[in-house]
């Protein structure tokens, strides 16, 4: 499940920041989080889905994910998301550079 990967990535980040904490703590914490965190997230997300989708909508979504295309989409979504985020960051940098160029060209910003 993708959420467990996210939890583990967050723990890895904290481990790097808190290198004085023994590995035993992180192992116990990871086990605890992987057991409880996903359920907590589901509890938080359920009302959001209920607000926007009917049960029939969700049944249709489930049916889609049971098709070959749906299975492939589910498999590739984490990669698509990761690559899309990188593309979005690059796009943001390009827009930022264009703003700076335009500000400089109009004399609002020194070169």
N, CA, C and O atoms as a MOPAC input file, in Angstrom:
PM7 MOZYME 1SCF
protein

 N      0.84000 1    -1.17700 1     0.00000 1
 C      0.00000 1     0.00000 1     0.00000 1
 C      0.88600 1     1.24200 1     0.00000 1
 O      1.87700 1     1.30900 1     0.72700 1
 N      0.52100 1     2.21700 1    -0.81800 1
 C      1.33800 1     3.42700 1    -0.98500 1
 C      1.49400 1     4.20400 1     0.31500 1
 O      2.53900 1     4.81100 1     0.54900 1
 N      0.46200 1     4.19200 1     1.16800 1
 C      0.53100 1     4.96000 1     2.40900 1
 C      1.61700 1     4.43100 1     3.34100 1
 O      2.25900 1     5.20500 1     4.05100 1
 N      1.82100 1     3.11600 1     3.34200 1
 C      2.88700 1     2.57300 1     4.18500 1
 C      4.24400 1     3.06700 1     3.70600 1
 O      5.13300 1     3.33600 1     4.51400 1
 N      4.40200 1     3.18600 1     2.39600 1
 C      5.64800 1     3.72300 1     1.85300 1
 C      5.88100 1     5.14600 1     2.29900 1
 O      7.01100 1     5.53000 1     2.59900 1
 N      4.81700 1     5.93500 1     2.34500 1
 C      4.92800 1     7.33100 1     2.77900 1
 C      5.31200 1     7.38800 1     4.24900 1
 O      6.17400 1     8.17600 1     4.63900 1
 N      4.67000 1     6.55000 1     5.06800 1
 C      4.99600 1     6.50500 1     6.50100 1
 C      6.46700 1     6.14700 1     6.66900 1
 O      7.17500 1     6.77400 1     7.45700 1
 N      6.92500 1     5.14900 1     5.93600 1
 C      8.32300 1     4.72100 1     6.05000 1
 C      9.28400 1     5.81100 1     5.57700 1
 O     10.35900 1     5.97700 1     6.15400 1
 N      8.90900 1     6.55600 1     4.53400 1
 C      9.75300 1     7.66300 1     4.07100 1
 C      9.84800 1     8.75300 1     5.14000 1
 O     10.91800 1     9.32000 1     5.36500 1
 N      8.73000 1     9.03900 1     5.79100 1
 C      8.73700 1    10.05500 1     6.84400 1
 C      9.61100 1     9.61300 1     8.00800 1
 O     10.35300 1    10.41700 1     8.57100 1
 N      9.52700 1     8.34300 1     8.36700 1
 C     10.35500 1     7.82800 1     9.46200 1
 C     11.82600 1     7.91900 1     9.08900 1
 O     12.65500 1     8.28700 1     9.92200 1
 N     12.15800 1     7.58800 1     7.85100 1
 C     13.55000 1     7.68400 1     7.38900 1
 C     14.05300 1     9.11500 1     7.51100 1
 O     15.18900 1     9.34700 1     7.92600 1
 N     13.20300 1    10.07800 1     7.14800 1
 C     13.58600 1    11.48600 1     7.25400 1
 C     13.85200 1    11.86500 1     8.71000 1
 O     14.84600 1    12.52500 1     9.01200 1
 N     12.95900 1    11.44500 1     9.61300 1
 C     13.16600 1    11.73900 1    11.03400 1
 C     14.42100 1    11.05500 1    11.57200 1
 O     15.13500 1    11.62100 1    12.39900 1
 N     14.68800 1     9.83200 1    11.09700 1
 C     15.89700 1     9.11800 1    11.53800 1
 C     17.14900 1     9.92000 1    11.19100 1
 O     18.08500 1    10.01400 1    11.98500 1
 N     17.14600 1    10.49300 1     9.99300 1
 C     18.30400 1    11.27800 1     9.56000 1
 C     18.45500 1    12.54000 1    10.40700 1
 O     19.57000 1    12.95600 1    10.72000 1
 N     17.34200 1    13.13500 1    10.76900 1
 C     17.37900 1    14.36000 1    11.56900 1
 C     17.72400 1    14.07900 1    13.03400 1
 O     18.30600 1    14.92100 1    13.71800 1
 N     17.36100 1    12.89700 1    13.49900 1
 C     17.57400 1    12.52400 1    14.90100 1
 C     18.48600 1    11.30100 1    14.96800 1
 O     18.09200 1    10.24500 1    15.46400 1
 N     19.69800 1    11.45600 1    14.46800 1
 C     20.61100 1    10.31700 1    14.35000 1
 C     21.05700 1     9.75600 1    15.70400 1
 O     21.61100 1     8.65800 1    15.76000 1
 N     20.82500 1    10.48400 1    16.78200 1
 C     21.21700 1     9.99700 1    18.11200 1
 C     20.21400 1     8.99700 1    18.69200 1
 O     20.49600 1     8.35500 1    19.70400 1
 N     19.05300 1     8.86200 1    18.06300 1
 C     18.01100 1     7.94900 1    18.55500 1
 C     18.32600 1     6.54100 1    18.06700 1
 O     18.61000 1     6.35200 1    16.88400 1
 N     18.28200 1     5.54500 1    18.95800 1
 C     18.64200 1     4.17300 1    18.56000 1
 C     17.65900 1     3.57500 1    17.55100 1
 O     16.48200 1     3.93600 1    17.51500 1
 N     18.16900 1     2.66100 1    16.74100 1
 C     17.37900 1     2.00800 1    15.70100 1
 C     16.17300 1     1.27400 1    16.28700 1
 O     15.12200 1     1.19200 1    15.65000 1
 N     16.32500 1     0.74600 1    17.49200 1
 C     15.22700 1     0.01600 1    18.13100 1
 C     13.98300 1     0.89400 1    18.25400 1
 O     12.86800 1     0.42900 1    18.01700 1
 N     14.17200 1     2.17000 1    18.62700 1
 C     13.04000 1     3.09400 1    18.73000 1
 C     12.33000 1     3.22300 1    17.39200 1
 O     11.10400 1     3.14300 1    17.31700 1
 N     13.12200 1     3.42700 1    16.32100 1
 C     12.53500 1     3.63900 1    14.99900 1
 C     11.82200 1     2.38300 1    14.50700 1
 O     10.77100 1     2.47500 1    13.87200 1
 N     12.38600 1     1.21300 1    14.79500 1
 C     11.74300 1    -0.04200 1    14.38700 1
 C     10.39400 1    -0.21800 1    15.08500 1
 O      9.40700 1    -0.59500 1    14.45300 1
 N     10.35700 1     0.05600 1    16.38300 1
 C      9.10900 1    -0.05100 1    17.13300 1
 C      8.10000 1     0.98400 1    16.64700 1
 O      6.91700 1     0.68400 1    16.48400 1
 N      8.57500 1     2.19800 1    16.41800 1
 C      7.68500 1     3.26200 1    15.96500 1
 C      7.12000 1     2.94100 1    14.58400 1
 O      5.93300 1     3.15400 1    14.33700 1
 N      7.95800 1     2.43200 1    13.68600 1
 C      7.50500 1     2.07200 1    12.33700 1
 C      6.42300 1     0.99900 1    12.40900 1
 O      5.41200 1     1.08500 1    11.71100 1
 N      6.63100 1     0.00400 1    13.23900 1
 C      5.63200 1    -1.06700 1    13.39000 1
 C      4.31300 1    -0.49900 1    13.90300 1
 O      3.24400 1    -0.85700 1    13.40900 1
 N      4.39100 1     0.38100 1    14.88700 1
 C      3.19400 1     0.99800 1    15.46200 1
 C      2.46400 1     1.84800 1    14.41900 1
 O      1.24300 1     1.76500 1    14.28300 1
 N      3.21900 1     2.65900 1    13.69200 1
 C      2.60700 1     3.53900 1    12.69200 1
 C      2.01000 1     2.73900 1    11.53900 1
 O      0.91900 1     3.05700 1    11.06600 1
 N      2.70200 1     1.72400 1    11.09300 1
 C      2.19600 1     0.92700 1     9.97600 1
 C      0.94100 1     0.16400 1    10.37600 1
 O      0.13200 1    -0.19300 1     9.52000 1
 N      0.77500 1    -0.08800 1    11.66400 1
 C     -0.41700 1    -0.78000 1    12.14700 1
 C     -1.59300 1     0.18500 1    12.26500 1
 O     -2.71200 1    -0.16700 1    11.89200 1
 N     -1.36300 1     1.39100 1    12.77500 1
 C     -2.44400 1     2.30900 1    13.12000 1
 C     -2.64800 1     3.46700 1    12.14400 1
 O     -3.77400 1     3.93700 1    11.97800 1
 N     -1.59200 1     3.92700 1    11.50400 1
 C     -1.66900 1     5.16100 1    10.71900 1
 C     -2.63300 1     5.04500 1     9.54400 1
 O     -3.37900 1     5.98500 1     9.27000 1
 N     -2.63400 1     3.93200 1     8.85800 1
 C     -3.49000 1     3.79700 1     7.68600 1
 C     -4.96400 1     3.84400 1     8.09700 1
 O     -5.77600 1     4.48900 1     7.43500 1
 N     -5.30100 1     3.16700 1     9.17800 1
 C     -6.68000 1     3.20800 1     9.67800 1
 C     -7.09300 1     4.61300 1    10.06600 1
 O     -8.22600 1     5.02300 1     9.81200 1
 N     -6.18400 1     5.35300 1    10.67900 1
 C     -6.49000 1     6.73200 1    11.05900 1
 C     -6.72300 1     7.59100 1     9.81800 1
 O     -7.63100 1     8.42200 1     9.79000 1
 N     -5.90600 1     7.38500 1     8.80600 1
 C     -6.06700 1     8.14400 1     7.56700 1
 C     -7.39900 1     7.80700 1     6.90400 1
 O     -8.10200 1     8.70300 1     6.43500 1
 N     -7.74700 1     6.53500 1     6.86100 1
 C     -9.03100 1     6.12400 1     6.28100 1
 C    -10.18100 1     6.78800 1     7.03100 1
 O    -11.13700 1     7.26100 1     6.41600 1
 N    -10.08900 1     6.82400 1     8.35400 1
 C    -11.13300 1     7.48100 1     9.15500 1
 C    -11.25200 1     8.96900 1     8.80500 1
 O    -12.35100 1     9.52400 1     8.81700 1
 N    -10.14300 1     9.60100 1     8.50000 1
 C    -10.15900 1    11.02200 1     8.15800 1
 C    -10.67300 1    11.25100 1     6.73000 1
 O    -11.33800 1    12.25000 1     6.45800 1
 N    -10.36100 1    10.32200 1     5.82800 1
 C    -10.73700 1    10.49800 1     4.42600 1
 C    -12.16900 1    10.08100 1     4.12300 1
 O    -12.77400 1    10.59500 1     3.18200 1
 N    -12.72000 1     9.15500 1     4.90600 1
 C    -14.06100 1     8.63100 1     4.62800 1
 C    -15.10900 1     9.73200 1     4.49100 1
 O    -15.85700 1     9.71800 1     3.51300 1
 N    -15.20200 1    10.68300 1     5.41900 1
 C    -16.22400 1    11.72700 1     5.25600 1
 C    -16.02000 1    12.58000 1     3.99800 1
 O    -16.98400 1    13.07700 1     3.41700 1
 N    -14.77900 1    12.74200 1     3.58900 1
 C    -14.50300 1    13.53100 1     2.37500 1
 C    -15.06200 1    12.81000 1     1.15900 1
 O    -15.72000 1    13.41800 1     0.31500 1
 N    -14.79600 1    11.50100 1     1.07300 1
 C    -15.34100 1    10.72000 1    -0.03900 1
 C    -16.86100 1    10.70100 1     0.01200 1
 O    -17.51500 1    10.82100 1    -1.02400 1
 N    -17.43400 1    10.55100 1     1.20600 1
 C    -18.88400 1    10.53300 1     1.35100 1
 C    -19.51200 1    11.85000 1     0.90300 1
 O    -20.62300 1    11.86400 1     0.37200 1
 N    -18.81600 1    12.93000 1     1.11200 1
 C    -19.31000 1    14.25500 1     0.73200 1
 C    -19.39500 1    14.40700 1    -0.79100 1
 O    -20.30100 1    15.06400 1    -1.30400 1
 N    -18.45100 1    13.80000 1    -1.50300 1
 C    -18.33500 1    14.04600 1    -2.94100 1
 C    -18.79700 1    12.89600 1    -3.83200 1
 O    -19.06200 1    13.11300 1    -5.01400 1
 N    -18.89900 1    11.69000 1    -3.30000 1
 C    -19.23500 1    10.51900 1    -4.12100 1
 C    -20.33400 1     9.69100 1    -3.46800 1
 O    -20.39800 1     9.57100 1    -2.24500 1
 N    -21.18700 1     9.13000 1    -4.29700 1
 C    -22.20600 1     8.21700 1    -3.78800 1
 C    -21.62300 1     6.81000 1    -3.72900 1
 O    -20.54100 1     6.54500 1    -4.25200 1
 N    -22.35600 1     5.92300 1    -3.08800 1
 C    -21.91500 1     4.52600 1    -3.05000 1
 C    -21.87500 1     3.94700 1    -4.46200 1
 O    -20.98200 1     3.16600 1    -4.79000 1
 N    -22.83800 1     4.32900 1    -5.29600 1
 C    -22.84700 1     3.86500 1    -6.69400 1
 C    -21.60700 1     4.35900 1    -7.43700 1
 O    -21.01900 1     3.61900 1    -8.22500 1
 N    -21.20800 1     5.60800 1    -7.18600 1
 C    -19.98100 1     6.13800 1    -7.79600 1
 C    -18.78300 1     5.27100 1    -7.40400 1
 O    -17.97300 1     4.88800 1    -8.24800 1
 N    -18.69100 1     4.97500 1    -6.11600 1
 C    -17.55600 1     4.18200 1    -5.63100 1
 C    -17.57200 1     2.77100 1    -6.20900 1
 O    -16.51800 1     2.21100 1    -6.50800 1
 N    -18.76200 1     2.19500 1    -6.36700 1
 C    -18.85100 1     0.86200 1    -6.97800 1
 C    -18.34200 1     0.90500 1    -8.42200 1
 O    -17.68200 1    -0.02900 1    -8.88000 1
 N    -18.64800 1     1.98400 1    -9.13100 1
 C    -18.14900 1     2.15000 1   -10.50300 1
 C    -16.63100 1     2.29700 1   -10.52800 1
 O    -15.95300 1     1.74100 1   -11.39200 1
 N    -16.11700 1     3.04600 1    -9.57400 1
 C    -14.65900 1     3.21700 1    -9.47900 1
 C    -13.98800 1     1.86800 1    -9.19700 1
 O    -12.97300 1     1.52500 1    -9.80500 1
 N    -14.57200 1     1.11600 1    -8.26800 1
 C    -14.03000 1    -0.21600 1    -7.94200 1
 C    -14.05700 1    -1.10600 1    -9.17900 1
 O    -13.09600 1    -1.82400 1    -9.45500 1
 N    -15.15900 1    -1.05600 1    -9.92100 1
 C    -15.25600 1    -1.85400 1   -11.14600 1
 C    -14.15500 1    -1.48500 1   -12.12300 1
 O    -13.54900 1    -2.35700 1   -12.74500 1
 N    -13.89500 1    -0.17900 1   -12.25900 1
 C    -12.81500 1     0.26300 1   -13.14200 1
 C    -11.47300 1    -0.31700 1   -12.69800 1
 O    -10.71400 1    -0.83100 1   -13.52000 1
 N    -11.18400 1    -0.23800 1   -11.41000 1
 C     -9.88900 1    -0.70600 1   -10.91000 1
 C     -9.72600 1    -2.22100 1   -11.00500 1
 O     -8.61800 1    -2.73500 1   -10.85600 1
 N    -10.81600 1    -2.93500 1   -11.24900 1
 C    -10.73600 1    -4.38300 1   -11.45500 1
 C    -10.45400 1    -4.73500 1   -12.91000 1
 O    -10.17700 1    -5.89400 1   -13.21900 1
 N    -10.51900 1    -3.75100 1   -13.81500 1
 C    -10.20500 1    -3.99400 1   -15.23100 1
 C     -8.69500 1    -3.96000 1   -15.42500 1
 O     -7.97900 1    -3.43700 1   -14.57200 1
 N     -8.19300 1    -4.51400 1   -16.54300 1
 C     -6.75100 1    -4.41800 1   -16.81500 1
 C     -6.24900 1    -2.96700 1   -16.84200 1
 O     -5.17900 1    -2.67000 1   -16.31200 1
 N     -7.02000 1    -2.07300 1   -17.45400 1
 C     -6.60700 1    -0.66100 1   -17.50000 1
 C     -6.58400 1    -0.05600 1   -16.10100 1
 O     -5.67900 1     0.71000 1   -15.76800 1
 N     -7.57200 1    -0.39600 1   -15.28700 1
 C     -7.62500 1     0.11800 1   -13.92300 1
 C     -6.47200 1    -0.38500 1   -13.07900 1
 O     -5.88800 1     0.36400 1   -12.29500 1
 N     -6.14400 1    -1.67400 1   -13.24600 1
 C     -5.00700 1    -2.24400 1   -12.50600 1
 C     -3.70900 1    -1.57400 1   -12.91600 1
 O     -2.86400 1    -1.27400 1   -12.07300 1
 N     -3.54900 1    -1.33800 1   -14.22400 1
 C     -2.33600 1    -0.67400 1   -14.70200 1
 C     -2.28600 1     0.76300 1   -14.17700 1
 O     -1.23200 1     1.24500 1   -13.76000 1
 N     -3.43900 1     1.44200 1   -14.20400 1
 C     -3.49100 1     2.81400 1   -13.69700 1
 C     -3.10400 1     2.86900 1   -12.22600 1
 O     -2.33900 1     3.74100 1   -11.81500 1
 N     -3.63100 1     1.93900 1   -11.42900 1
 C     -3.29900 1     1.89900 1    -9.99900 1
 C     -1.81300 1     1.63000 1    -9.79500 1
 O     -1.18000 1     2.21900 1    -8.91900 1
 N     -1.26800 1     0.74200 1   -10.60500 1
 C      0.15700 1     0.39700 1   -10.48700 1
 C      1.04500 1     1.58000 1   -10.85300 1
 O      2.07000 1     1.81200 1   -10.21200 1
 N      0.65600 1     2.32400 1   -11.87400 1
 C      1.49900 1     3.40600 1   -12.39000 1
 C      1.25800 1     4.75500 1   -11.70700 1
 O      2.06900 1     5.66800 1   -11.86100 1
 N      0.16900 1     4.90000 1   -10.96200 1
 C     -0.16100 1     6.18700 1   -10.34500 1
 C      0.96300 1     6.74500 1    -9.47200 1
 O      1.25700 1     7.93500 1    -9.58200 1
 N      1.60900 1     5.94900 1    -8.61000 1
 C      2.70300 1     6.54200 1    -7.81800 1
 C      3.83000 1     7.10300 1    -8.68700 1
 O      4.37900 1     8.16000 1    -8.37800 1
 N      4.17700 1     6.40600 1    -9.76600 1
 C      5.22600 1     6.89800 1   -10.66100 1
 C      4.77200 1     8.15500 1   -11.39900 1
 O      5.53400 1     9.11200 1   -11.54200 1
 N      3.52000 1     8.14200 1   -11.86800 1
 C      2.97700 1     9.31000 1   -12.55900 1
 C      2.95500 1    10.50600 1   -11.61900 1
 O      3.31500 1    11.61600 1   -12.01100 1
 N      2.53300 1    10.28100 1   -10.38700 1
 C      2.47100 1    11.36200 1    -9.39900 1
 C      3.85700 1    11.93200 1    -9.13500 1
 O      4.04200 1    13.14900 1    -9.11100 1
 N      4.83300 1    11.04300 1    -8.93500 1
 C      6.19800 1    11.48600 1    -8.65400 1
 C      6.76300 1    12.28900 1    -9.83000 1
 O      7.33000 1    13.36500 1    -9.63700 1
 N      6.60600 1    11.76500 1   -11.03800 1
 C      7.13800 1    12.45900 1   -12.21000 1
 C      6.38400 1    13.76000 1   -12.45800 1
 O      6.98100 1    14.74700 1   -12.89000 1
 N      5.08500 1    13.77400 1   -12.19000 1
 C      4.28800 1    14.98800 1   -12.36700 1
 C      4.71900 1    16.07600 1   -11.38500 1
 O      4.76500 1    17.25600 1   -11.73300 1
 N      5.03100 1    15.66900 1   -10.15800 1
 C      5.50100 1    16.64200 1    -9.16900 1
 C      6.81700 1    17.26800 1    -9.61800 1
 O      7.00900 1    18.47600 1    -9.47900 1
 N      7.71500 1    16.46300 1   -10.14900 1
 C      8.98900 1    16.99300 1   -10.64900 1
 C      8.75600 1    17.94300 1   -11.82100 1
 O      9.37400 1    19.00400 1   -11.90300 1
 N      7.85200 1    17.54800 1   -12.73300 1
 C      7.53500 1    18.41500 1   -13.87000 1
 C      6.92100 1    19.72400 1   -13.36600 1
 O      7.24100 1    20.79400 1   -13.88300 1
 N      6.04600 1    19.64700 1   -12.36600 1
 C      5.43300 1    20.84500 1   -11.79900 1
 C      6.45500 1    21.76300 1   -11.16300 1
 O      6.35600 1    22.98400 1   -11.27600 1
 N      7.44300 1    21.17800 1   -10.49200 1
 C      8.50500 1    21.99400 1    -9.89100 1
 C      9.29700 1    22.70800 1   -10.97700 1
 O      9.61400 1    23.89000 1   -10.84400 1
 N      9.61500 1    21.99300 1   -12.05000 1
 C     10.35900 1    22.60000 1   -13.15500 1
 C      9.54400 1    23.71700 1   -13.79500 1
 O     10.07300 1    24.78300 1   -14.11200 1
 N      8.26200 1    23.46400 1   -13.98200 1
 C      7.35900 1    24.46800 1   -14.54900 1
 C      7.33900 1    25.71500 1   -13.66300 1
 O      7.39700 1    26.83800 1   -14.16300 1
 N      7.25600 1    25.50900 1   -12.35000 1
 C      7.27600 1    26.63000 1   -11.41900 1
 C      8.56200 1    27.43300 1   -11.51600 1
 O      8.53600 1    28.66200 1   -11.46000 1
 N      9.69500 1    26.73800 1   -11.66200 1
 C     10.98400 1    27.43100 1   -11.82300 1
 C     10.98800 1    28.27700 1   -13.09400 1
 O     11.46400 1    29.41200 1   -13.09700 1
 N     10.44900 1    27.70600 1   -14.17700 1
 C     10.41000 1    28.43800 1   -15.44700 1
 C      9.54100 1    29.68800 1   -15.33800 1
 O      9.90200 1    30.74700 1   -15.85200 1
 N      8.39800 1    29.56100 1   -14.66800 1
 C      7.52400 1    30.72700 1   -14.48100 1
 C      8.23600 1    31.77800 1   -13.62800 1
 O      8.17200 1    32.97200 1   -13.92000 1
 N      8.91300 1    31.32300 1   -12.57600 1
 C      9.65900 1    32.24500 1   -11.72800 1
 C     10.72900 1    32.98800 1   -12.50800 1
 O     10.90900 1    34.19400 1   -12.33600 1
 N     11.43800 1    32.26600 1   -13.36700 1
 C     12.48400 1    32.89200 1   -14.18400 1
 C     11.87500 1    33.91800 1   -15.14000 1
 O     12.45000 1    34.98500 1   -15.35700 1
 N     10.71200 1    33.59400 1   -15.71200 1
 C     10.06200 1    34.53000 1   -16.62900 1
 C      9.59300 1    35.78400 1   -15.89800 1
 O      9.66600 1    36.88300 1   -16.44800 1
 N      9.11400 1    35.63200 1   -14.66700 1
 C      8.69300 1    36.79900 1   -13.87900 1
 C      9.90000 1    37.70300 1   -13.63600 1
 O      9.82400 1    38.91900 1   -13.81400 1
 N     11.01900 1    37.09100 1   -13.22500 1
 C     12.23800 1    37.87400 1   -12.96200 1
 C     12.67400 1    38.60900 1   -14.22700 1
 O     12.99300 1    39.79700 1   -14.18000 1
 N     12.68800 1    37.89700 1   -15.36500 1
 C     13.07000 1    38.52300 1   -16.64200 1
 C     12.16900 1    39.72300 1   -16.94900 1
 O     12.64800 1    40.79300 1   -17.32200 1
 N     10.88200 1    39.52900 1   -16.78900 1
 C      9.91800 1    40.58300 1   -17.11100 1
 C     10.08500 1    41.76600 1   -16.16900 1
 O     10.04300 1    42.91700 1   -16.60500 1
 N     10.27700 1    41.49200 1   -14.86500 1
 C     10.50200 1    42.56100 1   -13.89700 1
 C     11.76800 1    43.34000 1   -14.23000 1
 O     11.79200 1    44.56800 1   -14.13400 1
 N     12.82400 1    42.62000 1   -14.62300 1
 C     14.06600 1    43.28600 1   -14.99600 1
 C     13.88100 1    44.10700 1   -16.26700 1
 O     14.36000 1    45.23800 1   -16.34900 1
 N     13.19700 1    43.55100 1   -17.24800 1
 C     12.98200 1    44.24400 1   -18.51500 1
 C     12.17800 1    45.52900 1   -18.32600 1
 O     12.39700 1    46.50600 1   -19.04100 1
 N     11.26500 1    45.53400 1   -17.38500 1
 C     10.42900 1    46.71400 1   -17.12300 1
 C     11.08200 1    47.67200 1   -16.11700 1
 O     10.53000 1    48.72900 1   -15.81000 1
 N     12.26700 1    47.28900 1   -15.60500 1
 C     12.98300 1    48.16000 1   -14.69100 1
 C     12.53700 1    48.09500 1   -13.24800 1
 O     12.92700 1    48.94200 1   -12.44500 1
 N     11.73000 1    47.10900 1   -12.90100 1
 C     11.27100 1    46.96500 1   -11.51800 1
 C     12.27200 1    46.21500 1   -10.64800 1
 O     12.15200 1    46.20000 1    -9.42300 1
 N     13.24600 1    45.60200 1   -11.27800 1
 C     14.21400 1    44.77300 1   -10.56000 1
 C     15.57600 1    44.97400 1   -11.20100 1
 O     15.69400 1    44.94100 1   -12.42600 1
 N     16.60200 1    45.18000 1   -10.39200 1
 C     17.94000 1    45.34500 1   -10.93600 1
 C     18.48400 1    44.02000 1   -11.40700 1
 O     18.19100 1    42.96600 1   -10.84400 1
 N     19.28500 1    44.09500 1   -12.45400 1
 C     19.88300 1    42.86900 1   -13.00400 1
 C     21.05400 1    42.40700 1   -12.18900 1
 O     21.67000 1    41.39200 1   -12.51400 1

